[in-house]
Amino acid sequence: MNKKDFIRNLVKAGDFKQEVADGVYKVFVETLKISLLQSGDKVLLPELGKFEVKLRKARSGVNPNTGEKIEIPEKKTVTFKASKQLLDDLNNN
């Protein structure tokens, strides 16, 4: 499912107009980004799961094309862990 399909499903599920569903999607994404990227908070949505910013440590690696050793710098990444409720729903359908 892509963004367009997701918004179409929001229109059907929420009985919204297209513009309202598009706005709901945009506000949700922006709120999630602000919570994760600016403040570094965890975002816990019990029905869905947990989004969290984690720091991936610097490490050594190998360029697969040349075989040359390289240093990969530390960086922030976003992780998602599905909630038990979501996993149970997936496995019971």
PyMOL Python script that loads the backbone (N, CA, C, O; Angstrom):
from pymol import cmd

cmd.read_pdbstr("""\
ATOM      1  N   MET A   1       0.845  -1.172   0.000  1.00  0.00           N
ATOM      2  CA  MET A   1       0.000   0.000   0.000  1.00  0.00           C
ATOM      3  C   MET A   1       0.890   1.236   0.000  1.00  0.00           C
ATOM      4  O   MET A   1       1.840   1.328   0.778  1.00  0.00           O
ATOM      5  N   ASN A   2       0.585   2.160  -0.856  1.00  0.00           N
ATOM      6  CA  ASN A   2       1.336   3.403  -0.890  1.00  0.00           C
ATOM      7  C   ASN A   2       0.533   4.520  -0.202  1.00  0.00           C
ATOM      8  O   ASN A   2      -0.562   4.283   0.309  1.00  0.00           O
ATOM      9  N   LYS A   3       1.082   5.719  -0.197  1.00  0.00           N
ATOM     10  CA  LYS A   3       0.454   6.848   0.487  1.00  0.00           C
ATOM     11  C   LYS A   3      -0.944   7.126  -0.074  1.00  0.00           C
ATOM     12  O   LYS A   3      -1.889   7.351   0.682  1.00  0.00           O
ATOM     13  N   LYS A   4      -1.064   7.108  -1.375  1.00  0.00           N
ATOM     14  CA  LYS A   4      -2.348   7.395  -2.020  1.00  0.00           C
ATOM     15  C   LYS A   4      -3.413   6.380  -1.584  1.00  0.00           C
ATOM     16  O   LYS A   4      -4.543   6.751  -1.268  1.00  0.00           O
ATOM     17  N   ASP A   5      -3.037   5.101  -1.571  1.00  0.00           N
ATOM     18  CA  ASP A   5      -3.965   4.052  -1.143  1.00  0.00           C
ATOM     19  C   ASP A   5      -4.333   4.216   0.329  1.00  0.00           C
ATOM     20  O   ASP A   5      -5.488   4.035   0.713  1.00  0.00           O
ATOM     21  N   PHE A   6      -3.341   4.559   1.147  1.00  0.00           N
ATOM     22  CA  PHE A   6      -3.578   4.740   2.576  1.00  0.00           C
ATOM     23  C   PHE A   6      -4.586   5.867   2.814  1.00  0.00           C
ATOM     24  O   PHE A   6      -5.515   5.715   3.606  1.00  0.00           O
ATOM     25  N   ILE A   7      -4.402   6.980   2.136  1.00  0.00           N
ATOM     26  CA  ILE A   7      -5.312   8.115   2.293  1.00  0.00           C
ATOM     27  C   ILE A   7      -6.705   7.742   1.779  1.00  0.00           C
ATOM     28  O   ILE A   7      -7.709   8.143   2.368  1.00  0.00           O
ATOM     29  N   ARG A   8      -6.772   6.987   0.698  1.00  0.00           N
ATOM     30  CA  ARG A   8      -8.061   6.517   0.183  1.00  0.00           C
ATOM     31  C   ARG A   8      -8.774   5.663   1.241  1.00  0.00           C
ATOM     32  O   ARG A   8      -9.989   5.764   1.412  1.00  0.00           O
ATOM     33  N   ASN A   9      -8.009   4.825   1.946  1.00  0.00           N
ATOM     34  CA  ASN A   9      -8.592   4.008   3.020  1.00  0.00           C
ATOM     35  C   ASN A   9      -9.044   4.871   4.198  1.00  0.00           C
ATOM     36  O   ASN A   9     -10.053   4.571   4.837  1.00  0.00           O
ATOM     37  N   LEU A  10      -8.298   5.948   4.489  1.00  0.00           N
ATOM     38  CA  LEU A  10      -8.725   6.882   5.535  1.00  0.00           C
ATOM     39  C   LEU A  10     -10.059   7.514   5.175  1.00  0.00           C
ATOM     40  O   LEU A  10     -10.930   7.659   6.033  1.00  0.00           O
ATOM     41  N   VAL A  11     -10.225   7.893   3.911  1.00  0.00           N
ATOM     42  CA  VAL A  11     -11.475   8.495   3.461  1.00  0.00           C
ATOM     43  C   VAL A  11     -12.639   7.536   3.709  1.00  0.00           C
ATOM     44  O   VAL A  11     -13.691   7.938   4.206  1.00  0.00           O
ATOM     45  N   LYS A  12     -12.438   6.272   3.360  1.00  0.00           N
ATOM     46  CA  LYS A  12     -13.500   5.271   3.530  1.00  0.00           C
ATOM     47  C   LYS A  12     -13.762   4.977   5.010  1.00  0.00           C
ATOM     48  O   LYS A  12     -14.911   4.971   5.451  1.00  0.00           O
ATOM     49  N   ALA A  13     -12.697   4.734   5.770  1.00  0.00           N
ATOM     50  CA  ALA A  13     -12.841   4.327   7.170  1.00  0.00           C
ATOM     51  C   ALA A  13     -13.383   5.445   8.052  1.00  0.00           C
ATOM     52  O   ALA A  13     -14.173   5.194   8.962  1.00  0.00           O
ATOM     53  N   GLY A  14     -12.966   6.664   7.787  1.00  0.00           N
ATOM     54  CA  GLY A  14     -13.381   7.774   8.644  1.00  0.00           C
ATOM     55  C   GLY A  14     -14.525   8.581   8.090  1.00  0.00           C
ATOM     56  O   GLY A  14     -14.983   9.534   8.720  1.00  0.00           O
ATOM     57  N   ASP A  15     -14.994   8.204   6.910  1.00  0.00           N
ATOM     58  CA  ASP A  15     -16.052   8.950   6.247  1.00  0.00           C
ATOM     59  C   ASP A  15     -15.663  10.431   6.142  1.00  0.00           C
ATOM     60  O   ASP A  15     -16.465  11.327   6.405  1.00  0.00           O
ATOM     61  N   PHE A  16     -14.404  10.651   5.747  1.00  0.00           N
ATOM     62  CA  PHE A  16     -13.868  12.003   5.583  1.00  0.00           C
ATOM     63  C   PHE A  16     -13.948  12.425   4.118  1.00  0.00           C
ATOM     64  O   PHE A  16     -14.138  11.602   3.222  1.00  0.00           O
ATOM     65  N   LYS A  17     -13.800  13.709   3.907  1.00  0.00           N
ATOM     66  CA  LYS A  17     -13.539  14.202   2.552  1.00  0.00           C
ATOM     67  C   LYS A  17     -12.064  13.965   2.272  1.00  0.00           C
ATOM     68  O   LYS A  17     -11.266  13.833   3.200  1.00  0.00           O
ATOM     69  N   GLN A  18     -11.703  13.911   1.012  1.00  0.00           N
ATOM     70  CA  GLN A  18     -10.322  13.663   0.588  1.00  0.00           C
ATOM     71  C   GLN A  18      -9.351  14.659   1.232  1.00  0.00           C
ATOM     72  O   GLN A  18      -8.280  14.269   1.697  1.00  0.00           O
ATOM     73  N   GLU A  19      -9.721  15.932   1.258  1.00  0.00           N
ATOM     74  CA  GLU A  19      -8.839  16.976   1.806  1.00  0.00           C
ATOM     75  C   GLU A  19      -8.607  16.781   3.301  1.00  0.00           C
ATOM     76  O   GLU A  19      -7.502  17.012   3.793  1.00  0.00           O
ATOM     77  N   VAL A  20      -9.627  16.362   4.015  1.00  0.00           N
ATOM     78  CA  VAL A  20      -9.505  16.136   5.463  1.00  0.00           C
ATOM     79  C   VAL A  20      -8.589  14.941   5.718  1.00  0.00           C
ATOM     80  O   VAL A  20      -7.715  15.006   6.582  1.00  0.00           O
ATOM     81  N   ALA A  21      -8.781  13.855   4.978  1.00  0.00           N
ATOM     82  CA  ALA A  21      -7.935  12.668   5.146  1.00  0.00           C
ATOM     83  C   ALA A  21      -6.484  12.994   4.826  1.00  0.00           C
ATOM     84  O   ALA A  21      -5.579  12.532   5.521  1.00  0.00           O
ATOM     85  N   ASP A  22      -6.252  13.781   3.788  1.00  0.00           N
ATOM     86  CA  ASP A  22      -4.888  14.185   3.433  1.00  0.00           C
ATOM     87  C   ASP A  22      -4.279  15.012   4.560  1.00  0.00           C
ATOM     88  O   ASP A  22      -3.105  14.840   4.888  1.00  0.00           O
ATOM     89  N   GLY A  23      -5.066  15.907   5.155  1.00  0.00           N
ATOM     90  CA  GLY A  23      -4.590  16.719   6.275  1.00  0.00           C
ATOM     91  C   GLY A  23      -4.286  15.878   7.505  1.00  0.00           C
ATOM     92  O   GLY A  23      -3.288  16.116   8.185  1.00  0.00           O
ATOM     93  N   VAL A  24      -5.128  14.906   7.797  1.00  0.00           N
ATOM     94  CA  VAL A  24      -4.903  14.006   8.936  1.00  0.00           C
ATOM     95  C   VAL A  24      -3.580  13.269   8.750  1.00  0.00           C
ATOM     96  O   VAL A  24      -2.783  13.173   9.683  1.00  0.00           O
ATOM     97  N   TYR A  25      -3.351  12.753   7.554  1.00  0.00           N
ATOM     98  CA  TYR A  25      -2.099  12.047   7.253  1.00  0.00           C
ATOM     99  C   TYR A  25      -0.896  12.969   7.460  1.00  0.00           C
ATOM    100  O   TYR A  25       0.074  12.592   8.118  1.00  0.00           O
ATOM    101  N   LYS A  26      -0.961  14.174   6.900  1.00  0.00           N
ATOM    102  CA  LYS A  26       0.161  15.116   7.008  1.00  0.00           C
ATOM    103  C   LYS A  26       0.455  15.489   8.461  1.00  0.00           C
ATOM    104  O   LYS A  26       1.617  15.553   8.864  1.00  0.00           O
ATOM    105  N   VAL A  27      -0.592  15.735   9.242  1.00  0.00           N
ATOM    106  CA  VAL A  27      -0.410  16.101  10.656  1.00  0.00           C
ATOM    107  C   VAL A  27       0.192  14.935  11.430  1.00  0.00           C
ATOM    108  O   VAL A  27       1.079  15.136  12.260  1.00  0.00           O
ATOM    109  N   PHE A  28      -0.282  13.712  11.168  1.00  0.00           N
ATOM    110  CA  PHE A  28       0.265  12.536  11.846  1.00  0.00           C
ATOM    111  C   PHE A  28       1.756  12.379  11.548  1.00  0.00           C
ATOM    112  O   PHE A  28       2.555  12.184  12.463  1.00  0.00           O
ATOM    113  N   VAL A  29       2.128  12.464  10.282  1.00  0.00           N
ATOM    114  CA  VAL A  29       3.526  12.294   9.893  1.00  0.00           C
ATOM    115  C   VAL A  29       4.397  13.404  10.497  1.00  0.00           C
ATOM    116  O   VAL A  29       5.477  13.124  11.016  1.00  0.00           O
ATOM    117  N   GLU A  30       3.942  14.644  10.435  1.00  0.00           N
ATOM    118  CA  GLU A  30       4.712  15.755  10.992  1.00  0.00           C
ATOM    119  C   GLU A  30       4.885  15.622  12.499  1.00  0.00           C
ATOM    120  O   GLU A  30       5.973  15.862  13.022  1.00  0.00           O
ATOM    121  N   THR A  31       3.825  15.244  13.196  1.00  0.00           N
ATOM    122  CA  THR A  31       3.891  15.066  14.642  1.00  0.00           C
ATOM    123  C   THR A  31       4.872  13.953  15.003  1.00  0.00           C
ATOM    124  O   THR A  31       5.657  14.090  15.941  1.00  0.00           O
ATOM    125  N   LEU A  32       4.826  12.866  14.266  1.00  0.00           N
ATOM    126  CA  LEU A  32       5.751  11.759  14.490  1.00  0.00           C
ATOM    127  C   LEU A  32       7.191  12.203  14.255  1.00  0.00           C
ATOM    128  O   LEU A  32       8.074  11.903  15.058  1.00  0.00           O
ATOM    129  N   LYS A  33       7.428  12.919  13.156  1.00  0.00           N
ATOM    130  CA  LYS A  33       8.781  13.396  12.848  1.00  0.00           C
ATOM    131  C   LYS A  33       9.303  14.349  13.914  1.00  0.00           C
ATOM    132  O   LYS A  33      10.450  14.236  14.346  1.00  0.00           O
ATOM    133  N   ILE A  34       8.467  15.281  14.337  1.00  0.00           N
ATOM    134  CA  ILE A  34       8.885  16.242  15.364  1.00  0.00           C
ATOM    135  C   ILE A  34       9.216  15.517  16.660  1.00  0.00           C
ATOM    136  O   ILE A  34      10.236  15.802  17.286  1.00  0.00           O
ATOM    137  N   SER A  35       8.370  14.589  17.064  1.00  0.00           N
ATOM    138  CA  SER A  35       8.608  13.851  18.307  1.00  0.00           C
ATOM    139  C   SER A  35       9.907  13.055  18.249  1.00  0.00           C
ATOM    140  O   SER A  35      10.650  13.009  19.230  1.00  0.00           O
ATOM    141  N   LEU A  36      10.184  12.438  17.121  1.00  0.00           N
ATOM    142  CA  LEU A  36      11.371  11.594  17.002  1.00  0.00           C
ATOM    143  C   LEU A  36      12.639  12.402  16.755  1.00  0.00           C
ATOM    144  O   LEU A  36      13.651  12.191  17.424  1.00  0.00           O
ATOM    145  N   LEU A  37      12.589  13.305  15.819  1.00  0.00           N
ATOM    146  CA  LEU A  37      13.808  13.954  15.357  1.00  0.00           C
ATOM    147  C   LEU A  37      14.233  15.158  16.186  1.00  0.00           C
ATOM    148  O   LEU A  37      15.426  15.359  16.413  1.00  0.00           O
ATOM    149  N   GLN A  38      13.290  15.950  16.635  1.00  0.00           N
ATOM    150  CA  GLN A  38      13.669  17.141  17.384  1.00  0.00           C
ATOM    151  C   GLN A  38      13.891  16.852  18.860  1.00  0.00           C
ATOM    152  O   GLN A  38      14.867  17.320  19.447  1.00  0.00           O
ATOM    153  N   SER A  39      13.005  16.098  19.454  1.00  0.00           N
ATOM    154  CA  SER A  39      13.128  15.866  20.891  1.00  0.00           C
ATOM    155  C   SER A  39      13.719  14.505  21.228  1.00  0.00           C
ATOM    156  O   SER A  39      14.125  14.278  22.368  1.00  0.00           O
ATOM    157  N   GLY A  40      13.775  13.591  20.256  1.00  0.00           N
ATOM    158  CA  GLY A  40      14.344  12.273  20.496  1.00  0.00           C
ATOM    159  C   GLY A  40      13.473  11.378  21.358  1.00  0.00           C
ATOM    160  O   GLY A  40      13.944  10.368  21.881  1.00  0.00           O
ATOM    161  N   ASP A  41      12.201  11.742  21.511  1.00  0.00           N
ATOM    162  CA  ASP A  41      11.286  10.947  22.326  1.00  0.00           C
ATOM    163  C   ASP A  41      10.937   9.626  21.651  1.00  0.00           C
ATOM    164  O   ASP A  41      11.049   9.472  20.435  1.00  0.00           O
ATOM    165  N   LYS A  42      10.512   8.685  22.477  1.00  0.00           N
ATOM    166  CA  LYS A  42       9.893   7.475  21.962  1.00  0.00           C
ATOM    167  C   LYS A  42       8.438   7.827  21.665  1.00  0.00           C
ATOM    168  O   LYS A  42       7.827   8.629  22.371  1.00  0.00           O
ATOM    169  N   VAL A  43       7.903   7.231  20.633  1.00  0.00           N
ATOM    170  CA  VAL A  43       6.489   7.413  20.329  1.00  0.00           C
ATOM    171  C   VAL A  43       5.844   6.049  20.471  1.00  0.00           C
ATOM    172  O   VAL A  43       6.090   5.144  19.674  1.00  0.00           O
ATOM    173  N   LEU A  44       5.016   5.912  21.494  1.00  0.00           N
ATOM    174  CA  LEU A  44       4.367   4.641  21.799  1.00  0.00           C
ATOM    175  C   LEU A  44       2.896   4.729  21.429  1.00  0.00           C
ATOM    176  O   LEU A  44       2.136   5.500  22.015  1.00  0.00           O
ATOM    177  N   LEU A  45       2.511   3.929  20.449  1.00  0.00           N
ATOM    178  CA  LEU A  45       1.121   3.843  20.016  1.00  0.00           C
ATOM    179  C   LEU A  45       0.665   2.419  20.311  1.00  0.00           C
ATOM    180  O   LEU A  45       0.957   1.510  19.534  1.00  0.00           O
ATOM    181  N   PRO A  46      -0.051   2.203  21.427  1.00  0.00           N
ATOM    182  CA  PRO A  46      -0.340   0.851  21.894  1.00  0.00           C
ATOM    183  C   PRO A  46      -0.965  -0.075  20.852  1.00  0.00           C
ATOM    184  O   PRO A  46      -0.674  -1.271  20.848  1.00  0.00           O
ATOM    185  N   GLU A  47      -1.808   0.444  19.979  1.00  0.00           N
ATOM    186  CA  GLU A  47      -2.448  -0.393  18.971  1.00  0.00           C
ATOM    187  C   GLU A  47      -1.507  -0.742  17.824  1.00  0.00           C
ATOM    188  O   GLU A  47      -1.765  -1.679  17.068  1.00  0.00           O
ATOM    189  N   LEU A  48      -0.414   0.012  17.695  1.00  0.00           N
ATOM    190  CA  LEU A  48       0.486  -0.129  16.550  1.00  0.00           C
ATOM    191  C   LEU A  48       1.877  -0.603  16.949  1.00  0.00           C
ATOM    192  O   LEU A  48       2.340  -1.641  16.478  1.00  0.00           O
ATOM    193  N   GLY A  49       2.540   0.149  17.810  1.00  0.00           N
ATOM    194  CA  GLY A  49       3.887  -0.213  18.220  1.00  0.00           C
ATOM    195  C   GLY A  49       4.658   0.982  18.739  1.00  0.00           C
ATOM    196  O   GLY A  49       4.076   2.001  19.114  1.00  0.00           O
ATOM    197  N   LYS A  50       5.982   0.844  18.757  1.00  0.00           N
ATOM    198  CA  LYS A  50       6.853   1.878  19.313  1.00  0.00           C
ATOM    199  C   LYS A  50       7.865   2.322  18.271  1.00  0.00           C
ATOM    200  O   LYS A  50       8.579   1.500  17.697  1.00  0.00           O
ATOM    201  N   PHE A  51       7.923   3.633  18.030  1.00  0.00           N
ATOM    202  CA  PHE A  51       8.948   4.249  17.201  1.00  0.00           C
ATOM    203  C   PHE A  51       9.975   4.834  18.152  1.00  0.00           C
ATOM    204  O   PHE A  51       9.613   5.434  19.164  1.00  0.00           O
ATOM    205  N   GLU A  52      11.252   4.665  17.837  1.00  0.00           N
ATOM    206  CA  GLU A  52      12.296   5.146  18.740  1.00  0.00           C
ATOM    207  C   GLU A  52      13.543   5.525  17.953  1.00  0.00           C
ATOM    208  O   GLU A  52      13.897   4.870  16.973  1.00  0.00           O
ATOM    209  N   VAL A  53      14.211   6.604  18.400  1.00  0.00           N
ATOM    210  CA  VAL A  53      15.483   7.006  17.812  1.00  0.00           C
ATOM    211  C   VAL A  53      16.590   6.281  18.566  1.00  0.00           C
ATOM    212  O   VAL A  53      16.647   6.323  19.795  1.00  0.00           O
ATOM    213  N   LYS A  54      17.464   5.619  17.822  1.00  0.00           N
ATOM    214  CA  LYS A  54      18.605   4.939  18.432  1.00  0.00           C
ATOM    215  C   LYS A  54      19.886   5.402  17.744  1.00  0.00           C
ATOM    216  O   LYS A  54      19.875   5.834  16.591  1.00  0.00           O
ATOM    217  N   LEU A  55      20.984   5.298  18.480  1.00  0.00           N
ATOM    218  CA  LEU A  55      22.284   5.670  17.938  1.00  0.00           C
ATOM    219  C   LEU A  55      23.022   4.409  17.517  1.00  0.00           C
ATOM    220  O   LEU A  55      23.273   3.521  18.332  1.00  0.00           O
ATOM    221  N   ARG A  56      23.361   4.343  16.260  1.00  0.00           N
ATOM    222  CA  ARG A  56      24.135   3.210  15.746  1.00  0.00           C
ATOM    223  C   ARG A  56      25.613   3.586  15.870  1.00  0.00           C
ATOM    224  O   ARG A  56      26.042   4.606  15.331  1.00  0.00           O
ATOM    225  N   LYS A  57      26.385   2.769  16.574  1.00  0.00           N
ATOM    226  CA  LYS A  57      27.790   3.060  16.838  1.00  0.00           C
ATOM    227  C   LYS A  57      28.627   3.036  15.559  1.00  0.00           C
ATOM    228  O   LYS A  57      28.276   2.387  14.573  1.00  0.00           O
ATOM    229  N   ALA A  58      29.743   3.764  15.608  1.00  0.00           N
ATOM    230  CA  ALA A  58      30.693   3.738  14.494  1.00  0.00           C
ATOM    231  C   ALA A  58      31.294   2.340  14.411  1.00  0.00           C
ATOM    232  O   ALA A  58      31.469   1.663  15.423  1.00  0.00           O
ATOM    233  N   ARG A  59      31.606   1.923  13.190  1.00  0.00           N
ATOM    234  CA  ARG A  59      32.170   0.588  13.021  1.00  0.00           C
ATOM    235  C   ARG A  59      33.004   0.530  11.748  1.00  0.00           C
ATOM    236  O   ARG A  59      32.944   1.422  10.902  1.00  0.00           O
ATOM    237  N   SER A  60      33.776  -0.532  11.635  1.00  0.00           N
ATOM    238  CA  SER A  60      34.561  -0.763  10.428  1.00  0.00           C
ATOM    239  C   SER A  60      33.731  -1.575   9.448  1.00  0.00           C
ATOM    240  O   SER A  60      32.905  -2.397   9.844  1.00  0.00           O
ATOM    241  N   GLY A  61      33.962  -1.335   8.171  1.00  0.00           N
ATOM    242  CA  GLY A  61      33.247  -2.072   7.140  1.00  0.00           C
ATOM    243  C   GLY A  61      34.147  -2.295   5.942  1.00  0.00           C
ATOM    244  O   GLY A  61      35.305  -1.878   5.933  1.00  0.00           O
ATOM    245  N   VAL A  62      33.612  -2.948   4.943  1.00  0.00           N
ATOM    246  CA  VAL A  62      34.354  -3.228   3.717  1.00  0.00           C
ATOM    247  C   VAL A  62      33.505  -2.798   2.537  1.00  0.00           C
ATOM    248  O   VAL A  62      32.331  -3.156   2.445  1.00  0.00           O
ATOM    249  N   ASN A  63      34.101  -2.027   1.630  1.00  0.00           N
ATOM    250  CA  ASN A  63      33.429  -1.655   0.397  1.00  0.00           C
ATOM    251  C   ASN A  63      33.295  -2.912  -0.454  1.00  0.00           C
ATOM    252  O   ASN A  63      34.311  -3.489  -0.842  1.00  0.00           O
ATOM    253  N   PRO A  64      32.075  -3.356  -0.757  1.00  0.00           N
ATOM    254  CA  PRO A  64      31.910  -4.614  -1.491  1.00  0.00           C
ATOM    255  C   PRO A  64      32.434  -4.560  -2.923  1.00  0.00           C
ATOM    256  O   PRO A  64      32.744  -5.599  -3.505  1.00  0.00           O
ATOM    257  N   ASN A  65      32.536  -3.372  -3.491  1.00  0.00           N
ATOM    258  CA  ASN A  65      33.035  -3.252  -4.877  1.00  0.00           C
ATOM    259  C   ASN A  65      34.548  -3.336  -4.968  1.00  0.00           C
ATOM    260  O   ASN A  65      35.090  -3.916  -5.909  1.00  0.00           O
ATOM    261  N   THR A  66      35.235  -2.748  -3.974  1.00  0.00           N
ATOM    262  CA  THR A  66      36.697  -2.686  -4.054  1.00  0.00           C
ATOM    263  C   THR A  66      37.397  -3.548  -3.016  1.00  0.00           C
ATOM    264  O   THR A  66      38.590  -3.824  -3.148  1.00  0.00           O
ATOM    265  N   GLY A  67      36.686  -3.973  -1.997  1.00  0.00           N
ATOM    266  CA  GLY A  67      37.310  -4.736  -0.916  1.00  0.00           C
ATOM    267  C   GLY A  67      38.059  -3.851   0.067  1.00  0.00           C
ATOM    268  O   GLY A  67      38.657  -4.351   1.019  1.00  0.00           O
ATOM    269  N   GLU A  68      38.032  -2.544  -0.154  1.00  0.00           N
ATOM    270  CA  GLU A  68      38.740  -1.584   0.696  1.00  0.00           C
ATOM    271  C   GLU A  68      38.037  -1.458   2.049  1.00  0.00           C
ATOM    272  O   GLU A  68      36.810  -1.393   2.118  1.00  0.00           O
ATOM    273  N   LYS A  69      38.837  -1.423   3.132  1.00  0.00           N
ATOM    274  CA  LYS A  69      38.280  -1.220   4.465  1.00  0.00           C
ATOM    275  C   LYS A  69      37.896   0.245   4.614  1.00  0.00           C
ATOM    276  O   LYS A  69      38.625   1.139   4.186  1.00  0.00           O
ATOM    277  N   ILE A  70      36.726   0.478   5.233  1.00  0.00           N
ATOM    278  CA  ILE A  70      36.247   1.837   5.454  1.00  0.00           C
ATOM    279  C   ILE A  70      35.726   1.962   6.875  1.00  0.00           C
ATOM    280  O   ILE A  70      35.354   0.972   7.505  1.00  0.00           O
ATOM    281  N   GLU A  71      35.706   3.179   7.364  1.00  0.00           N
ATOM    282  CA  GLU A  71      35.131   3.468   8.675  1.00  0.00           C
ATOM    283  C   GLU A  71      33.739   4.038   8.459  1.00  0.00           C
ATOM    284  O   GLU A  71      33.570   5.019   7.735  1.00  0.00           O
ATOM    285  N   ILE A  72      32.752   3.429   9.081  1.00  0.00           N
ATOM    286  CA  ILE A  72      31.374   3.883   8.982  1.00  0.00           C
ATOM    287  C   ILE A  72      31.088   4.691  10.250  1.00  0.00           C
ATOM    288  O   ILE A  72      31.166   4.155  11.356  1.00  0.00           O
ATOM    289  N   PRO A  73      30.757   5.979  10.097  1.00  0.00           N
ATOM    290  CA  PRO A  73      30.552   6.824  11.281  1.00  0.00           C
ATOM    291  C   PRO A  73      29.266   6.477  12.021  1.00  0.00           C
ATOM    292  O   PRO A  73      28.359   5.855  11.469  1.00  0.00           O
ATOM    293  N   GLU A  74      29.210   6.902  13.301  1.00  0.00           N
ATOM    294  CA  GLU A  74      27.986   6.675  14.057  1.00  0.00           C
ATOM    295  C   GLU A  74      26.880   7.535  13.455  1.00  0.00           C
ATOM    296  O   GLU A  74      27.134   8.593  12.879  1.00  0.00           O
ATOM    297  N   LYS A  75      25.646   7.053  13.604  1.00  0.00           N
ATOM    298  CA  LYS A  75      24.517   7.827  13.094  1.00  0.00           C
ATOM    299  C   LYS A  75      23.255   7.451  13.851  1.00  0.00           C
ATOM    300  O   LYS A  75      23.159   6.384  14.458  1.00  0.00           O
ATOM    301  N   LYS A  76      22.299   8.354  13.796  1.00  0.00           N
ATOM    302  CA  LYS A  76      20.998   8.099  14.400  1.00  0.00           C
ATOM    303  C   LYS A  76      20.143   7.344  13.391  1.00  0.00           C
ATOM    304  O   LYS A  76      20.252   7.544  12.182  1.00  0.00           O
ATOM    305  N   THR A  77      19.291   6.472  13.919  1.00  0.00           N
ATOM    306  CA  THR A  77      18.368   5.725  13.086  1.00  0.00           C
ATOM    307  C   THR A  77      17.034   5.617  13.819  1.00  0.00           C
ATOM    308  O   THR A  77      16.979   5.744  15.042  1.00  0.00           O
ATOM    309  N   VAL A  78      15.985   5.385  13.084  1.00  0.00           N
ATOM    310  CA  VAL A  78      14.660   5.217  13.677  1.00  0.00           C
ATOM    311  C   VAL A  78      14.301   3.738  13.606  1.00  0.00           C
ATOM    312  O   VAL A  78      14.425   3.104  12.558  1.00  0.00           O
ATOM    313  N   THR A  79      13.857   3.202  14.732  1.00  0.00           N
ATOM    314  CA  THR A  79      13.436   1.804  14.769  1.00  0.00           C
ATOM    315  C   THR A  79      11.942   1.742  15.059  1.00  0.00           C
ATOM    316  O   THR A  79      11.360   2.670  15.620  1.00  0.00           O
ATOM    317  N   PHE A  80      11.347   0.644  14.668  1.00  0.00           N
ATOM    318  CA  PHE A  80       9.937   0.396  14.958  1.00  0.00           C
ATOM    319  C   PHE A  80       9.802  -1.015  15.481  1.00  0.00           C
ATOM    320  O   PHE A  80      10.323  -1.963  14.893  1.00  0.00           O
ATOM    321  N   LYS A  81       9.100  -1.147  16.590  1.00  0.00           N
ATOM    322  CA  LYS A  81       8.809  -2.466  17.144  1.00  0.00           C
ATOM    323  C   LYS A  81       7.294  -2.591  17.250  1.00  0.00           C
ATOM    324  O   LYS A  81       6.643  -1.804  17.936  1.00  0.00           O
ATOM    325  N   ALA A  82       6.745  -3.583  16.568  1.00  0.00           N
ATOM    326  CA  ALA A  82       5.300  -3.793  16.567  1.00  0.00           C
ATOM    327  C   ALA A  82       4.817  -4.159  17.968  1.00  0.00           C
ATOM    328  O   ALA A  82       5.509  -4.846  18.719  1.00  0.00           O
ATOM    329  N   SER A  83       3.610  -3.683  18.305  1.00  0.00           N
ATOM    330  CA  SER A  83       3.024  -3.999  19.604  1.00  0.00           C
ATOM    331  C   SER A  83       2.530  -5.437  19.621  1.00  0.00           C
ATOM    332  O   SER A  83       2.287  -6.038  18.575  1.00  0.00           O
ATOM    333  N   LYS A  84       2.389  -5.974  20.818  1.00  0.00           N
ATOM    334  CA  LYS A  84       1.862  -7.326  20.971  1.00  0.00           C
ATOM    335  C   LYS A  84       0.463  -7.403  20.375  1.00  0.00           C
ATOM    336  O   LYS A  84       0.104  -8.396  19.741  1.00  0.00           O
ATOM    337  N   GLN A  85      -0.316  -6.362  20.580  1.00  0.00           N
ATOM    338  CA  GLN A  85      -1.680  -6.329  20.058  1.00  0.00           C
ATOM    339  C   GLN A  85      -1.680  -6.438  18.526  1.00  0.00           C
ATOM    340  O   GLN A  85      -2.465  -7.201  17.963  1.00  0.00           O
ATOM    341  N   LEU A  86      -0.816  -5.690  17.859  1.00  0.00           N
ATOM    342  CA  LEU A  86      -0.739  -5.745  16.403  1.00  0.00           C
ATOM    343  C   LEU A  86      -0.290  -7.124  15.931  1.00  0.00           C
ATOM    344  O   LEU A  86      -0.852  -7.676  14.985  1.00  0.00           O
ATOM    345  N   LEU A  87       0.718  -7.675  16.589  1.00  0.00           N
ATOM    346  CA  LEU A  87       1.209  -9.013  16.213  1.00  0.00           C
ATOM    347  C   LEU A  87       0.141 -10.076  16.418  1.00  0.00           C
ATOM    348  O   LEU A  87      -0.017 -10.979  15.596  1.00  0.00           O
ATOM    349  N   ASP A  88      -0.595  -9.961  17.531  1.00  0.00           N
ATOM    350  CA  ASP A  88      -1.686 -10.906  17.775  1.00  0.00           C
ATOM    351  C   ASP A  88      -2.757 -10.785  16.699  1.00  0.00           C
ATOM    352  O   ASP A  88      -3.264 -11.793  16.207  1.00  0.00           O
ATOM    353  N   ASP A  89      -3.100  -9.556  16.333  1.00  0.00           N
ATOM    354  CA  ASP A  89      -4.104  -9.342  15.286  1.00  0.00           C
ATOM    355  C   ASP A  89      -3.638  -9.919  13.949  1.00  0.00           C
ATOM    356  O   ASP A  89      -4.431 -10.508  13.215  1.00  0.00           O
ATOM    357  N   LEU A  90      -2.369  -9.752  13.638  1.00  0.00           N
ATOM    358  CA  LEU A  90      -1.816 -10.287  12.380  1.00  0.00           C
ATOM    359  C   LEU A  90      -1.863 -11.807  12.350  1.00  0.00           C
ATOM    360  O   LEU A  90      -2.164 -12.408  11.319  1.00  0.00           O
ATOM    361  N   ASN A  91      -1.565 -12.420  13.482  1.00  0.00           N
ATOM    362  CA  ASN A  91      -1.502 -13.877  13.535  1.00  0.00           C
ATOM    363  C   ASN A  91      -2.857 -14.541  13.704  1.00  0.00           C
ATOM    364  O   ASN A  91      -2.986 -15.746  13.491  1.00  0.00           O
ATOM    365  N   ASN A  92      -3.864 -13.775  14.084  1.00  0.00           N
ATOM    366  CA  ASN A  92      -5.195 -14.340  14.269  1.00  0.00           C
ATOM    367  C   ASN A  92      -6.083 -14.151  13.047  1.00  0.00           C
ATOM    368  O   ASN A  92      -7.230 -14.598  13.044  1.00  0.00           O
ATOM    369  N   ASN A  93      -5.579 -13.506  12.027  1.00  0.00           N
ATOM    370  CA  ASN A  93      -6.369 -13.305  10.799  1.00  0.00           C
ATOM    371  C   ASN A  93      -5.966 -14.253   9.731  1.00  0.00           C
ATOM    372  O   ASN A  93      -6.525 -14.223   8.635  1.00  0.00           O
TER     373      ASN A  93
END
""", "prot")
cmd.dss("prot")
cmd.show_as("cartoon", "prot")
cmd.util.cbc("prot")
cmd.orient("prot")
